[in-house]
Amino acid sequence: LAYIQYPSDRTVAFALGLYPTWRGKGLGIAARNNLVAFCFESPSVMKVESEVYTSNRVSLDIFHMGERALLKNEGLQRGTIYIEGKPVDRVLFGLTRAEWELVKPGILREINAI
């Protein structure tokens, strides 16, 4: 886990990070699911969001998992950071409390099955 940030009193932003040796074992998805569930335990949180740089293919896979894509793609910001002198885009992801309530039972089942 890289950070949890509260950009407003009703929104929580987070970032995930896994060492390369821990990748490919489903831990990123498990961490994402647990973190989102933890954030929504607070009744004041109305939205959870994250951002992923397009150069980070591993993290994009965690967020772009088709039907397992818990957070929704909310858009692309072009050229927001420079890595090795080249502009890199970032993808914004978010999940509202109303969306969470719809998927919560399935996500909690996944978490409890671990």
BELSULLIN-V870723 format. One line per field, one symbol per residue. ss: DSSP state (@ for helix, = for strand, . for the rest). phi: phi as a letter, one per 20 degrees, with the letter a starting at -180 (. if undefined). burial: 1 if it has 24 or more other C-alpha atoms within 12 Angstrom, else 0. Layout:
ss=???
phi=???
burial=???
This chain:
ss=..======..=====....@@@....@@@@@@@@@@@@@@......=======...@@@@@@@..@@@...============..===========@@@@@@@@@@@@@@@@@.
phi=.eaccdfbfccddbcdbcfgfefndnfffffgfffffffffefefdbdbbccfffefffgffedelfeffeefdqcdelebdclmdfcecdecbbefffgffdggfffffffef
burial=000000000011111110000000001111111111101100001111111111000111111000000111000000000000000001111111100100010010000000
